[in-house]
């Protein structure tokens, strides 16, 4: 039986703190720099690719954009 999850825009994100090997954090930082995205976005994309439910609207850069 497959569970279906939905997240409204009003739903609050929860904190998840994990420890990873330093080489993993380093490679996440490199990928984030290459894609010009925060590590959070890189990790969410990876989780979604792994099959974890991640709403598309959650995979966005929430940093404020500066005018050019």
PDB file with SEQRES, HELIX, SHEET and CRYST1 records, atoms N, CA, C and O in Angstrom:
SEQRES   1 A   68  UNK UNK UNK UNK UNK UNK UNK UNK UNK UNK UNK UNK UNK          
SEQRES   2 A   68  UNK UNK UNK UNK UNK UNK UNK UNK UNK UNK UNK UNK UNK          
SEQRES   3 A   68  UNK UNK UNK UNK UNK UNK UNK UNK UNK UNK UNK UNK UNK          
SEQRES   4 A   68  UNK UNK UNK UNK UNK UNK UNK UNK UNK UNK UNK UNK UNK          
SEQRES   5 A   68  UNK UNK UNK UNK UNK UNK UNK UNK UNK UNK UNK UNK UNK          
SEQRES   6 A   68  UNK UNK UNK                                                  
HELIX    1 AA1 UNK A   22  UNK A   35  1                                  14    
HELIX    2 AA2 UNK A   39  UNK A   49  1                                  11    
HELIX    3 AA3 UNK A   56  UNK A   58  5                                   3    
CRYST1    1.000    1.000    1.000  90.00  90.00  90.00 P 1           1          
ATOM      1  N   UNK A   1       0.845  -1.169   0.000  1.00  0.00           N  
ATOM      2  CA  UNK A   1       0.000   0.000   0.000  1.00  0.00           C  
ATOM      3  C   UNK A   1       0.894   1.237   0.000  1.00  0.00           C  
ATOM      4  O   UNK A   1       1.778   1.381   0.845  1.00  0.00           O  
ATOM      5  N   UNK A   2       0.654   2.110  -0.944  1.00  0.00           N  
ATOM      6  CA  UNK A   2       1.487   3.306  -1.078  1.00  0.00           C  
ATOM      7  C   UNK A   2       0.793   4.489  -0.423  1.00  0.00           C  
ATOM      8  O   UNK A   2      -0.354   4.801  -0.745  1.00  0.00           O  
ATOM      9  N   UNK A   3       1.489   5.146   0.495  1.00  0.00           N  
ATOM     10  CA  UNK A   3       0.926   6.308   1.178  1.00  0.00           C  
ATOM     11  C   UNK A   3       1.114   7.539   0.312  1.00  0.00           C  
ATOM     12  O   UNK A   3       2.127   7.679  -0.373  1.00  0.00           O  
ATOM     13  N   UNK A   4       0.143   8.422   0.345  1.00  0.00           N  
ATOM     14  CA  UNK A   4       0.230   9.674  -0.387  1.00  0.00           C  
ATOM     15  C   UNK A   4       0.301  10.805   0.607  1.00  0.00           C  
ATOM     16  O   UNK A   4      -0.514  10.886   1.525  1.00  0.00           O  
ATOM     17  N   UNK A   5       1.275  11.683   0.428  1.00  0.00           N  
ATOM     18  CA  UNK A   5       1.459  12.813   1.322  1.00  0.00           C  
ATOM     19  C   UNK A   5       1.281  14.089   0.534  1.00  0.00           C  
ATOM     20  O   UNK A   5       1.699  14.176  -0.621  1.00  0.00           O  
ATOM     21  N   UNK A   6       0.672  15.065   1.144  1.00  0.00           N  
ATOM     22  CA  UNK A   6       0.586  16.374   0.501  1.00  0.00           C  
ATOM     23  C   UNK A   6       0.994  17.423   1.521  1.00  0.00           C  
ATOM     24  O   UNK A   6       0.777  17.259   2.721  1.00  0.00           O  
ATOM     25  N   UNK A   7       1.578  18.483   1.036  1.00  0.00           N  
ATOM     26  CA  UNK A   7       2.025  19.566   1.907  1.00  0.00           C  
ATOM     27  C   UNK A   7       1.451  20.859   1.368  1.00  0.00           C  
ATOM     28  O   UNK A   7       1.654  21.213   0.206  1.00  0.00           O  
ATOM     29  N   UNK A   8       0.734  21.555   2.226  1.00  0.00           N  
ATOM     30  CA  UNK A   8       0.203  22.840   1.801  1.00  0.00           C  
ATOM     31  C   UNK A   8       1.299  23.888   1.950  1.00  0.00           C  
ATOM     32  O   UNK A   8       2.280  23.679   2.665  1.00  0.00           O  
ATOM     33  N   UNK A   9       1.121  25.016   1.267  1.00  0.00           N  
ATOM     34  CA  UNK A   9       2.105  26.089   1.356  1.00  0.00           C  
ATOM     35  C   UNK A   9       2.185  26.647   2.772  1.00  0.00           C  
ATOM     36  O   UNK A   9       3.196  27.244   3.143  1.00  0.00           O  
ATOM     37  N   UNK A  10       1.130  26.462   3.569  1.00  0.00           N  
ATOM     38  CA  UNK A  10       1.106  26.982   4.925  1.00  0.00           C  
ATOM     39  C   UNK A  10       1.790  26.055   5.920  1.00  0.00           C  
ATOM     40  O   UNK A  10       2.011  26.439   7.069  1.00  0.00           O  
ATOM     41  N   UNK A  11       2.128  24.840   5.498  1.00  0.00           N  
ATOM     42  CA  UNK A  11       2.754  23.890   6.406  1.00  0.00           C  
ATOM     43  C   UNK A  11       4.172  24.342   6.719  1.00  0.00           C  
ATOM     44  O   UNK A  11       4.911  24.765   5.830  1.00  0.00           O  
ATOM     45  N   UNK A  12       4.535  24.251   7.968  1.00  0.00           N  
ATOM     46  CA  UNK A  12       5.848  24.706   8.432  1.00  0.00           C  
ATOM     47  C   UNK A  12       6.866  23.584   8.250  1.00  0.00           C  
ATOM     48  O   UNK A  12       6.589  22.425   8.561  1.00  0.00           O  
ATOM     49  N   UNK A  13       8.037  23.936   7.749  1.00  0.00           N  
ATOM     50  CA  UNK A  13       9.120  22.963   7.626  1.00  0.00           C  
ATOM     51  C   UNK A  13       9.627  22.588   9.012  1.00  0.00           C  
ATOM     52  O   UNK A  13       9.541  23.376   9.954  1.00  0.00           O  
ATOM     53  N   UNK A  14      10.147  21.392   9.120  1.00  0.00           N  
ATOM     54  CA  UNK A  14      10.715  20.930  10.380  1.00  0.00           C  
ATOM     55  C   UNK A  14      12.227  20.859  10.246  1.00  0.00           C  
ATOM     56  O   UNK A  14      12.757  20.675   9.150  1.00  0.00           O  
ATOM     57  N   UNK A  15      12.910  21.006  11.360  1.00  0.00           N  
ATOM     58  CA  UNK A  15      14.367  20.934  11.383  1.00  0.00           C  
ATOM     59  C   UNK A  15      14.810  19.484  11.434  1.00  0.00           C  
ATOM     60  O   UNK A  15      14.209  18.660  12.123  1.00  0.00           O  
ATOM     61  N   UNK A  16      15.868  19.185  10.695  1.00  0.00           N  
ATOM     62  CA  UNK A  16      16.485  17.872  10.696  1.00  0.00           C  
ATOM     63  C   UNK A  16      17.986  18.102  10.755  1.00  0.00           C  
ATOM     64  O   UNK A  16      18.575  18.658   9.828  1.00  0.00           O  
ATOM     65  N   UNK A  17      18.586  17.681  11.823  1.00  0.00           N  
ATOM     66  CA  UNK A  17      20.024  17.869  11.980  1.00  0.00           C  
ATOM     67  C   UNK A  17      20.682  16.503  11.942  1.00  0.00           C  
ATOM     68  O   UNK A  17      20.304  15.597  12.685  1.00  0.00           O  
ATOM     69  N   UNK A  18      21.676  16.361  11.064  1.00  0.00           N  
ATOM     70  CA  UNK A  18      22.390  15.088  10.960  1.00  0.00           C  
ATOM     71  C   UNK A  18      23.890  15.352  10.919  1.00  0.00           C  
ATOM     72  O   UNK A  18      24.346  16.446  10.589  1.00  0.00           O  
ATOM     73  N   UNK A  19      24.622  14.330  11.260  1.00  0.00           N  
ATOM     74  CA  UNK A  19      26.077  14.390  11.122  1.00  0.00           C  
ATOM     75  C   UNK A  19      26.440  13.554   9.905  1.00  0.00           C  
ATOM     76  O   UNK A  19      25.930  12.449   9.719  1.00  0.00           O  
ATOM     77  N   UNK A  20      27.328  14.095   9.080  1.00  0.00           N  
ATOM     78  CA  UNK A  20      27.803  13.385   7.901  1.00  0.00           C  
ATOM     79  C   UNK A  20      29.331  13.406   7.919  1.00  0.00           C  
ATOM     80  O   UNK A  20      29.933  14.253   8.579  1.00  0.00           O  
ATOM     81  N   UNK A  21      29.954  12.483   7.204  1.00  0.00           N  
ATOM     82  CA  UNK A  21      31.414  12.520   7.116  1.00  0.00           C  
ATOM     83  C   UNK A  21      31.877  13.834   6.499  1.00  0.00           C  
ATOM     84  O   UNK A  21      31.174  14.417   5.674  1.00  0.00           O  
ATOM     85  N   UNK A  22      33.042  14.296   6.892  1.00  0.00           N  
ATOM     86  CA  UNK A  22      33.541  15.575   6.396  1.00  0.00           C  
ATOM     87  C   UNK A  22      33.675  15.577   4.878  1.00  0.00           C  
ATOM     88  O   UNK A  22      33.432  16.605   4.246  1.00  0.00           O  
ATOM     89  N   UNK A  23      34.055  14.459   4.284  1.00  0.00           N  
ATOM     90  CA  UNK A  23      34.186  14.392   2.832  1.00  0.00           C  
ATOM     91  C   UNK A  23      32.821  14.579   2.166  1.00  0.00           C  
ATOM     92  O   UNK A  23      32.734  15.179   1.094  1.00  0.00           O  
ATOM     93  N   UNK A  24      31.761  14.073   2.790  1.00  0.00           N  
ATOM     94  CA  UNK A  24      30.406  14.235   2.257  1.00  0.00           C  
ATOM     95  C   UNK A  24      29.995  15.701   2.306  1.00  0.00           C  
ATOM     96  O   UNK A  24      29.463  16.233   1.332  1.00  0.00           O  
ATOM     97  N   UNK A  25      30.237  16.347   3.429  1.00  0.00           N  
ATOM     98  CA  UNK A  25      29.903  17.768   3.554  1.00  0.00           C  
ATOM     99  C   UNK A  25      30.703  18.591   2.545  1.00  0.00           C  
ATOM    100  O   UNK A  25      30.177  19.526   1.941  1.00  0.00           O  
ATOM    101  N   UNK A  26      31.957  18.242   2.370  1.00  0.00           N  
ATOM    102  CA  UNK A  26      32.801  18.947   1.410  1.00  0.00           C  
ATOM    103  C   UNK A  26      32.231  18.824  -0.011  1.00  0.00           C  
ATOM    104  O   UNK A  26      32.152  19.812  -0.740  1.00  0.00           O  
ATOM    105  N   UNK A  27      31.839  17.616  -0.393  1.00  0.00           N  
ATOM    106  CA  UNK A  27      31.286  17.397  -1.731  1.00  0.00           C  
ATOM    107  C   UNK A  27      29.936  18.070  -1.899  1.00  0.00           C  
ATOM    108  O   UNK A  27      29.621  18.544  -2.990  1.00  0.00           O  
ATOM    109  N   UNK A  28      29.129  18.123  -0.843  1.00  0.00           N  
ATOM    110  CA  UNK A  28      27.865  18.866  -0.903  1.00  0.00           C  
ATOM    111  C   UNK A  28      28.141  20.348  -1.129  1.00  0.00           C  
ATOM    112  O   UNK A  28      27.437  21.005  -1.896  1.00  0.00           O  
ATOM    113  N   UNK A  29      29.163  20.872  -0.462  1.00  0.00           N  
ATOM    114  CA  UNK A  29      29.532  22.266  -0.639  1.00  0.00           C  
ATOM    115  C   UNK A  29      29.998  22.556  -2.060  1.00  0.00           C  
ATOM    116  O   UNK A  29      29.671  23.599  -2.627  1.00  0.00           O  
ATOM    117  N   UNK A  30      30.759  21.633  -2.629  1.00  0.00           N  
ATOM    118  CA  UNK A  30      31.218  21.787  -4.009  1.00  0.00           C  
ATOM    119  C   UNK A  30      30.028  21.778  -4.963  1.00  0.00           C  
ATOM    120  O   UNK A  30      29.931  22.630  -5.846  1.00  0.00           O  
ATOM    121  N   UNK A  31      29.130  20.821  -4.785  1.00  0.00           N  
ATOM    122  CA  UNK A  31      27.950  20.740  -5.652  1.00  0.00           C  
ATOM    123  C   UNK A  31      27.097  21.990  -5.521  1.00  0.00           C  
ATOM    124  O   UNK A  31      26.590  22.507  -6.516  1.00  0.00           O  
ATOM    125  N   UNK A  32      26.938  22.476  -4.298  1.00  0.00           N  
ATOM    126  CA  UNK A  32      26.155  23.695  -4.074  1.00  0.00           C  
ATOM    127  C   UNK A  32      26.796  24.888  -4.781  1.00  0.00           C  
ATOM    128  O   UNK A  32      26.093  25.716  -5.362  1.00  0.00           O  
ATOM    129  N   UNK A  33      28.113  24.979  -4.735  1.00  0.00           N  
ATOM    130  CA  UNK A  33      28.813  26.073  -5.409  1.00  0.00           C  
ATOM    131  C   UNK A  33      28.667  25.953  -6.927  1.00  0.00           C  
ATOM    132  O   UNK A  33      28.477  26.954  -7.618  1.00  0.00           O  
ATOM    133  N   UNK A  34      28.758  24.727  -7.439  1.00  0.00           N  
ATOM    134  CA  UNK A  34      28.636  24.509  -8.885  1.00  0.00           C  
ATOM    135  C   UNK A  34      27.245  24.872  -9.404  1.00  0.00           C  
ATOM    136  O   UNK A  34      27.106  25.434 -10.490  1.00  0.00           O  
ATOM    137  N   UNK A  35      26.231  24.548  -8.627  1.00  0.00           N  
ATOM    138  CA  UNK A  35      24.856  24.800  -9.063  1.00  0.00           C  
ATOM    139  C   UNK A  35      24.330  26.149  -8.593  1.00  0.00           C  
ATOM    140  O   UNK A  35      23.237  26.571  -8.972  1.00  0.00           O  
ATOM    141  N   UNK A  36      25.131  26.826  -7.753  1.00  0.00           N  
ATOM    142  CA  UNK A  36      24.734  28.120  -7.175  1.00  0.00           C  
ATOM    143  C   UNK A  36      23.408  27.992  -6.411  1.00  0.00           C  
ATOM    144  O   UNK A  36      22.544  28.865  -6.489  1.00  0.00           O  
ATOM    145  N   UNK A  37      23.274  26.899  -5.683  1.00  0.00           N  
ATOM    146  CA  UNK A  37      22.103  26.638  -4.855  1.00  0.00           C  
ATOM    147  C   UNK A  37      22.576  26.336  -3.433  1.00  0.00           C  
ATOM    148  O   UNK A  37      23.712  25.903  -3.237  1.00  0.00           O  
ATOM    149  N   UNK A  38      21.718  26.560  -2.448  1.00  0.00           N  
ATOM    150  CA  UNK A  38      22.103  26.192  -1.076  1.00  0.00           C  
ATOM    151  C   UNK A  38      22.222  24.669  -0.925  1.00  0.00           C  
ATOM    152  O   UNK A  38      21.622  23.907  -1.684  1.00  0.00           O  
ATOM    153  N   UNK A  39      22.992  24.256   0.048  1.00  0.00           N  
ATOM    154  CA  UNK A  39      23.142  22.820   0.322  1.00  0.00           C  
ATOM    155  C   UNK A  39      21.784  22.183   0.577  1.00  0.00           C  
ATOM    156  O   UNK A  39      21.562  21.033   0.197  1.00  0.00           O  
ATOM    157  N   UNK A  40      20.875  22.912   1.213  1.00  0.00           N  
ATOM    158  CA  UNK A  40      19.525  22.400   1.484  1.00  0.00           C  
ATOM    159  C   UNK A  40      18.852  21.929   0.198  1.00  0.00           C  
ATOM    160  O   UNK A  40      18.247  20.857   0.172  1.00  0.00           O  
ATOM    161  N   UNK A  41      18.953  22.721  -0.866  1.00  0.00           N  
ATOM    162  CA  UNK A  41      18.329  22.376  -2.145  1.00  0.00           C  
ATOM    163  C   UNK A  41      19.011  21.146  -2.745  1.00  0.00           C  
ATOM    164  O   UNK A  41      18.342  20.260  -3.275  1.00  0.00           O  
ATOM    165  N   UNK A  42      20.331  21.095  -2.662  1.00  0.00           N  
ATOM    166  CA  UNK A  42      21.076  19.946  -3.184  1.00  0.00           C  
ATOM    167  C   UNK A  42      20.631  18.670  -2.469  1.00  0.00           C  
ATOM    168  O   UNK A  42      20.404  17.643  -3.109  1.00  0.00           O  
ATOM    169  N   UNK A  43      20.509  18.736  -1.154  1.00  0.00           N  
ATOM    170  CA  UNK A  43      20.113  17.563  -0.368  1.00  0.00           C  
ATOM    171  C   UNK A  43      18.668  17.162  -0.690  1.00  0.00           C  
ATOM    172  O   UNK A  43      18.382  15.976  -0.856  1.00  0.00           O  
ATOM    173  N   UNK A  44      17.759  18.137  -0.779  1.00  0.00           N  
ATOM    174  CA  UNK A  44      16.368  17.810  -1.104  1.00  0.00           C  
ATOM    175  C   UNK A  44      16.252  17.171  -2.480  1.00  0.00           C  
ATOM    176  O   UNK A  44      15.484  16.226  -2.661  1.00  0.00           O  
ATOM    177  N   UNK A  45      17.013  17.678  -3.458  1.00  0.00           N  
ATOM    178  CA  UNK A  45      17.003  17.063  -4.796  1.00  0.00           C  
ATOM    179  C   UNK A  45      17.502  15.619  -4.728  1.00  0.00           C  
ATOM    180  O   UNK A  45      16.940  14.737  -5.377  1.00  0.00           O  
ATOM    181  N   UNK A  46      18.547  15.377  -3.950  1.00  0.00           N  
ATOM    182  CA  UNK A  46      19.096  14.027  -3.813  1.00  0.00           C  
ATOM    183  C   UNK A  46      18.089  13.102  -3.136  1.00  0.00           C  
ATOM    184  O   UNK A  46      17.925  11.955  -3.550  1.00  0.00           O  
ATOM    185  N   UNK A  47      17.419  13.591  -2.104  1.00  0.00           N  
ATOM    186  CA  UNK A  47      16.411  12.773  -1.430  1.00  0.00           C  
ATOM    187  C   UNK A  47      15.267  12.423  -2.379  1.00  0.00           C  
ATOM    188  O   UNK A  47      14.779  11.293  -2.379  1.00  0.00           O  
ATOM    189  N   UNK A  48      14.843  13.394  -3.188  1.00  0.00           N  
ATOM    190  CA  UNK A  48      13.767  13.139  -4.147  1.00  0.00           C  
ATOM    191  C   UNK A  48      14.215  12.104  -5.180  1.00  0.00           C  
ATOM    192  O   UNK A  48      13.443  11.214  -5.538  1.00  0.00           O  
ATOM    193  N   UNK A  49      15.444  12.213  -5.656  1.00  0.00           N  
ATOM    194  CA  UNK A  49      15.979  11.251  -6.619  1.00  0.00           C  
ATOM    195  C   UNK A  49      16.053   9.849  -6.014  1.00  0.00           C  
ATOM    196  O   UNK A  49      15.960   8.851  -6.730  1.00  0.00           O  
ATOM    197  N   UNK A  50      16.218   9.783  -4.708  1.00  0.00           N  
ATOM    198  CA  UNK A  50      16.289   8.501  -4.004  1.00  0.00           C  
ATOM    199  C   UNK A  50      14.903   7.890  -3.789  1.00  0.00           C  
ATOM    200  O   UNK A  50      14.783   6.725  -3.409  1.00  0.00           O  
ATOM    201  N   UNK A  51      13.859   8.684  -4.033  1.00  0.00           N  
ATOM    202  CA  UNK A  51      12.509   8.161  -3.894  1.00  0.00           C  
ATOM    203  C   UNK A  51      11.755   8.669  -2.677  1.00  0.00           C  
ATOM    204  O   UNK A  51      10.627   8.246  -2.426  1.00  0.00           O  
ATOM    205  N   UNK A  52      12.369   9.576  -1.916  1.00  0.00           N  
ATOM    206  CA  UNK A  52      11.718  10.163  -0.748  1.00  0.00           C  
ATOM    207  C   UNK A  52      10.748  11.241  -1.234  1.00  0.00           C  
ATOM    208  O   UNK A  52      11.071  11.992  -2.154  1.00  0.00           O  
ATOM    209  N   UNK A  53       9.576  11.323  -0.631  1.00  0.00           N  
ATOM    210  CA  UNK A  53       8.603  12.331  -1.009  1.00  0.00           C  
ATOM    211  C   UNK A  53       9.108  13.717  -0.629  1.00  0.00           C  
ATOM    212  O   UNK A  53       9.312  14.016   0.548  1.00  0.00           O  
ATOM    213  N   UNK A  54       9.304  14.551  -1.636  1.00  0.00           N  
ATOM    214  CA  UNK A  54       9.727  15.932  -1.444  1.00  0.00           C  
ATOM    215  C   UNK A  54       8.874  16.778  -2.387  1.00  0.00           C  
ATOM    216  O   UNK A  54       9.015  16.666  -3.604  1.00  0.00           O  
ATOM    217  N   UNK A  55       7.988  17.625  -1.846  1.00  0.00           N  
ATOM    218  CA  UNK A  55       7.168  18.465  -2.718  1.00  0.00           C  
ATOM    219  C   UNK A  55       8.040  19.378  -3.576  1.00  0.00           C  
ATOM    220  O   UNK A  55       9.045  19.913  -3.107  1.00  0.00           O  
ATOM    221  N   UNK A  56       7.645  19.550  -4.837  1.00  0.00           N  
ATOM    222  CA  UNK A  56       8.417  20.389  -5.750  1.00  0.00           C  
ATOM    223  C   UNK A  56       8.609  21.799  -5.212  1.00  0.00           C  
ATOM    224  O   UNK A  56       9.680  22.384  -5.374  1.00  0.00           O  
ATOM    225  N   UNK A  57       7.582  22.348  -4.575  1.00  0.00           N  
ATOM    226  CA  UNK A  57       7.689  23.718  -4.073  1.00  0.00           C  
ATOM    227  C   UNK A  57       8.666  23.825  -2.897  1.00  0.00           C  
ATOM    228  O   UNK A  57       9.085  24.929  -2.549  1.00  0.00           O  
ATOM    229  N   UNK A  58       9.031  22.709  -2.285  1.00  0.00           N  
ATOM    230  CA  UNK A  58      10.005  22.730  -1.190  1.00  0.00           C  
ATOM    231  C   UNK A  58      11.432  22.845  -1.722  1.00  0.00           C  
ATOM    232  O   UNK A  58      12.341  23.260  -1.003  1.00  0.00           O  
ATOM    233  N   UNK A  59      11.616  22.471  -2.991  1.00  0.00           N  
ATOM    234  CA  UNK A  59      12.949  22.514  -3.587  1.00  0.00           C  
ATOM    235  C   UNK A  59      13.107  23.870  -4.267  1.00  0.00           C  
ATOM    236  O   UNK A  59      12.971  23.995  -5.484  1.00  0.00           O  
ATOM    237  N   UNK A  60      13.393  24.862  -3.463  1.00  0.00           N  
ATOM    238  CA  UNK A  60      13.604  26.200  -3.993  1.00  0.00           C  
ATOM    239  C   UNK A  60      14.598  26.928  -3.108  1.00  0.00           C  
ATOM    240  O   UNK A  60      14.755  26.615  -1.928  1.00  0.00           O  
ATOM    241  N   UNK A  61      15.253  27.890  -3.692  1.00  0.00           N  
ATOM    242  CA  UNK A  61      16.214  28.710  -2.969  1.00  0.00           C  
ATOM    243  C   UNK A  61      15.426  29.784  -2.238  1.00  0.00           C  
ATOM    244  O   UNK A  61      14.826  30.654  -2.870  1.00  0.00           O  
ATOM    245  N   UNK A  62      15.425  29.731  -0.918  1.00  0.00           N  
ATOM    246  CA  UNK A  62      14.639  30.679  -0.133  1.00  0.00           C  
ATOM    247  C   UNK A  62      15.428  31.939   0.234  1.00  0.00           C  
ATOM    248  O   UNK A  62      14.925  32.811   0.942  1.00  0.00           O  
ATOM    249  N   UNK A  63      16.644  32.023  -0.246  1.00  0.00           N  
ATOM    250  CA  UNK A  63      17.424  33.231   0.031  1.00  0.00           C  
ATOM    251  C   UNK A  63      16.825  34.402  -0.750  1.00  0.00           C  
ATOM    252  O   UNK A  63      16.307  34.234  -1.854  1.00  0.00           O  
ATOM    253  N   UNK A  64      16.905  35.555  -0.166  1.00  0.00           N  
ATOM    254  CA  UNK A  64      16.376  36.749  -0.827  1.00  0.00           C  
ATOM    255  C   UNK A  64      17.244  37.087  -2.029  1.00  0.00           C  
ATOM    256  O   UNK A  64      18.472  37.021  -1.974  1.00  0.00           O  
ATOM    257  N   UNK A  65      16.581  37.446  -3.103  1.00  0.00           N  
ATOM    258  CA  UNK A  65      17.283  37.858  -4.316  1.00  0.00           C  
ATOM    259  C   UNK A  65      17.587  39.341  -4.240  1.00  0.00           C  
ATOM    260  O   UNK A  65      16.728  40.138  -3.862  1.00  0.00           O  
ATOM    261  N   UNK A  66      18.798  39.710  -4.597  1.00  0.00           N  
ATOM    262  CA  UNK A  66      19.190  41.125  -4.627  1.00  0.00           C  
ATOM    263  C   UNK A  66      18.930  41.646  -6.031  1.00  0.00           C  
ATOM    264  O   UNK A  66      19.133  40.935  -7.015  1.00  0.00           O  
ATOM    265  N   UNK A  67      18.475  42.908  -6.117  1.00  0.00           N  
ATOM    266  CA  UNK A  67      18.313  43.480  -7.454  1.00  0.00           C  
ATOM    267  C   UNK A  67      19.668  43.613  -8.158  1.00  0.00           C  
ATOM    268  O   UNK A  67      20.687  43.894  -7.526  1.00  0.00           O  
ATOM    269  N   UNK A  68      19.658  43.407  -9.463  1.00  0.00           N  
ATOM    270  CA  UNK A  68      20.916  43.441 -10.244  1.00  0.00           C  
ATOM    271  C   UNK A  68      21.449  44.835 -10.430  1.00  0.00           C  
ATOM    272  O   UNK A  68      22.491  45.019 -11.060  1.00  0.00           O  
TER     273      UNK A  68                                                      
END                                                                             
